[in-house]
């Protein structure tokens, strides 16, 4: 295997400064007639387009950042596909994986698409030529993310390492965490630091250029159980971490200090703490910051969506779902938060009032991942029913 540390040259020629995101032209898009009701699909189908080339659960989806016209999906069938959102037309298959594809995403400028499978095989394709330009094998893959301003890819693995590569040259750096899985990671908006959460409940902020750890949260400051998710606010000054211990922690990224802890009291009496049965337990599954108001949202396995007010650090709303929340996303320019859940529905919530705005159905199994386009007009979902769907969610008053 390649000697990662020998490759770890200083990455001085990577320009981490913002290249000024261009606004994509709002593309008008029409769809042909609905693709007909597939077998086993629910009677109610609010979707515009169904992508059904996967033959098993579809685990992940990303939209291309520049135009929002392409999606990449990866699934349990060891396949990943790049396809057109407007009509579900296949652009190309990212072939060669031999395990479930659990991570997939486009580079910041939509030039490259990366796909990663559970065994740790990562491949990068050039979108315009549909050709594979790079591949690498790491340990069991936990997460993968593109740098927000450069052709640099990061990934975390089950051995506790986080990896960083320049694409397509493959120059590499590793960040050695504790000897337990690096369960989640997020590059901060400045492009100079990455936050990584680990299975032992610790969280580290790494300096990407130096390869050094800037802050470590452990013990009382860390979590009691594995981290499940991490997010940052728009300017990167605040980080939020979520864990199986049901706590969400707000952290100042400059000082590495915990600002506050959001705890969700259990609704029903649960198994005694400690070795409780997994099925009974609750955990934080997803979280995120609102861009336009000082609000944060936390989604729990028991179906609770909690909206917290960051200025007062109080719980502002509790929005109950009938089943567990898998993921949540905020709209970029409003106080609307989207959730997808195990009951197969996507819901839009007004975080100011705590009221549900709308609900979209069409999957016959749980939704496993979803993405929202920039102008919040469409949502693309992936599900255990082997399908990906495109929902039009545009509303005249937003």
C-alpha angles and dihedrals in degrees: 000000000000114000098244097195094048087056093049098109118166106274094224096141094059107101106218094181118110111265090206111258111247116223109246116231108259097248116215107224132189128188131216116240116302113286094247126260111298122215117282093009119142117260090241112068117168094173126114098205133022121201109201109168093110116093097200140027113323108226107182144021136183133178122222105258099217103055104004087219098111132061130195119204130185128195154180088266088076089249137120125191134192110211143165116264095208096063108000091249113163114241097181143324119245094222133188103061117133098190138043111302103231102163130047133155148147126246117253092266096040091243095120136032121202127202125189130188131206094257090060103258108143122189130185123203131191105237099211096048095031088223128138109244103175143008136179137175122225131165121286106323120238103169141350132196138174121232111257095233110019143047091262124126127202129195138174124215140200093255090066097256126128117205132204125194135181108227128254096001092057096219103166143205129180130207111205114218129178117303094270133080120298091227101185140005141183130188110227118240093253087066090225102092138043127203115215127187123202139206092247090064096257127127127202133193110210130198104229096205098045095034089224131132110248098185136007123197112199141138110021091355092052128058128276092227138030118303114246103182144003132195139174133211122248098274094037094240093120130045126191123201127195128198147183084253087075093242127121115202126204111213132189102232094206096053100024089228124141108245096188144334123234110207124190112212111220113254097211127036103268134199111291112281116264115043097016118158110272093231092059096050130095126217143173107264103175141358142177148167128251113237098209104041133031092260135124129194127212123191120204135201090240090064099260119139107196121196112201127196106227096199094057096022089226131135106257103180140002114206112191124214123192091234140020122304112237099184143348133203132185123225108249098235107027144045092260119122124197123209133187121197147186090265090070098249134122114214133191118211131192102227092200095060100021089231125136112247099190146337130218126199136178107119121101093207139034119304109241102185140355143185133205122211122236099262091043093239098122139033123200116203135188125204150185086251089079092251141108118207137195117217124192107221102167114137125195094232097052 
